């Protein structure tokens, strides 16, 4: 798997309704351009995490389906492959971007996602649509932790 570069990101991707159409617990039909876009994102150096409600045998089926279609995820429902998690607390994976059909406004579609992240197939471009709502996300100022631990 590729190492992260300055412009590459960790991207968490949902399965049902995002990679495939909703048919849970069965696996639905592939969403238009899903695997082509995921492959292109990996080629750009992004690390993909499968982030899904599925677990157990149903999760194994989803992972196998993706593998059969050319996608092997960096991690599955974890931040990194070796992470140990006992399932005793609710959690959210640590990703830069989440691609999910439950976004406000619904799923954009894989073509729109690609154009948003890599317009013209070029460099990574992801801009916050409402920067005011992300008052603790200011990379130019060092972000939340720099503010928290600064000696001002």
C-alpha positions in Angstrom: 0.0 0.0 0.0 1.2 3.5 -0.8 2.7 5.7 1.9 0.8 9.0 2.6 2.2 12.0 0.8 1.6 15.7 1.6 -1.5 15.7 -0.6 -2.8 12.2 0.3 -5.5 11.5 2.9 -7.1 8.8 5.0 -10.5 8.3 3.5 -13.2 6.2 5.3 -15.7 4.7 2.9 -19.1 3.2 3.8 -20.3 0.0 2.0 -24.1 -0.3 1.7 -25.5 2.6 -0.2 -22.1 3.9 -1.1 -19.9 1.2 -2.7 -23.0 -0.9 -3.5 -26.7 -0.2 -3.7 -28.8 -0.8 -0.5 -29.7 -4.5 -0.3 -28.6 -5.3 3.3 -28.0 -8.0 4.4 -27.3 -9.0 0.8 -24.7 -7.2 -1.3 -26.3 -4.9 -3.7 -25.2 -3.9 -7.2 -22.1 -1.8 -7.5 -22.7 1.9 -7.5 -21.7 3.5 -10.8 -17.9 4.2 -10.9 -17.4 3.0 -7.3 -14.5 0.6 -7.8 -12.9 2.7 -10.6 -12.9 5.7 -8.3 -11.6 3.8 -5.3 -8.8 2.4 -7.4 -7.9 5.8 -8.7 -7.9 7.2 -5.1 -5.5 4.5 -4.1 -3.3 5.2 -7.1 -3.1 8.8 -5.9 -1.7 7.5 -2.6 -4.8 7.8 -0.4 -5.3 5.2 2.3 -8.8 3.8 2.3 -10.6 2.4 5.3 -13.8 0.4 4.9 -16.1 1.9 7.6 -19.4 0.0 7.8 -22.1 -1.2 10.1 -21.5 -4.7 8.8 -19.7 -7.1 11.2 -18.9 -10.8 11.4 -19.8 -12.9 8.3 -21.6 -10.0 6.6 -18.4 -7.9 6.9 -16.3 -10.7 5.6 -18.6 -11.0 2.6 -18.2 -7.2 1.9 -14.4 -7.3 2.2 -14.3 -10.3 -0.1 -16.6 -8.6 -2.6 -14.3 -5.5 -2.7 -11.2 -7.7 -3.0 -12.8 -9.5 -5.9 -13.3 -6.1 -7.5 -9.7 -5.0 -7.1 -9.9 -3.1 -3.8 -8.0 -4.0 -0.6 -8.5 -1.6 2.2 -5.8 -0.3 4.4 -8.0 -1.1 7.4 -11.5 -2.3 8.0 -13.5 -0.6 10.8 -10.2 0.3 12.4 -7.8 3.2 12.2 -4.9 0.9 11.1 -4.8 -2.8 10.5 -3.1 -3.8 13.8 -5.5 -1.8 16.0 -7.1 -3.8 18.8 -10.6 -2.8 19.7 -12.8 -4.8 22.0 -16.1 -3.2 20.8 -17.1 -2.0 24.3 -17.5 1.6 23.4 -18.9 3.5 20.4 -16.2 4.8 18.1 -15.5 6.8 15.0 -12.4 6.1 12.9 -9.8 8.8 12.5 -10.1 9.8 8.8 -9.6 13.0 6.9 -12.7 12.4 4.8 -15.8 10.2 5.1 -17.7 9.0 2.1 -21.1 7.9 3.1 -24.7 7.8 1.7 -25.9 9.3 5.0 -24.2 12.6 4.4 -26.4 15.7 4.7 -27.9 16.0 1.2 -27.2 12.3 0.4 -24.6 10.5 -1.5 -22.9 12.7 -4.1 -22.1 9.9 -6.5 -18.6 8.7 -7.3 -18.0 11.0 -10.3 -18.8 14.0 -8.2 -16.6 12.7 -5.3 -13.7 12.3 -7.7 -14.2 15.8 -9.2 -14.4 17.3 -5.7 -11.2 15.6 -4.5 -9.2 15.6 -7.7 -10.5 18.1 -10.2 -9.1 17.5 -13.7 -7.5 14.3 -12.3 -4.8 16.5 -10.7 -3.8 17.4 -7.2 -5.9 16.7 -4.1 -8.4 19.5 -3.5 -10.8 19.4 -0.6 -12.2 22.6 0.8 -14.5 23.0 3.7 -17.9 24.3 2.5 -18.5 26.0 5.8 -15.3 26.9 7.4 -17.0 28.8 10.2 -18.6 25.5 11.4 -15.1 24.1 11.8 -13.8 26.7 14.3 -11.3 24.2 15.7 -10.0 23.2 12.3 -7.6 25.8 11.2 -4.5 24.1 9.9 -2.8 27.5 9.2 -2.9 28.2 12.9 -1.8 24.8 14.1 -5.2 23.5 14.9 -6.9 22.5 18.1 -3.9 20.8 19.8 -1.5 23.6 19.2 -4.1 26.0 20.8 -4.7 23.6 23.7 -1.0 23.2 24.5 0.3 26.6 23.7 1.8 28.8 26.5 -0.2 32.0 25.7 
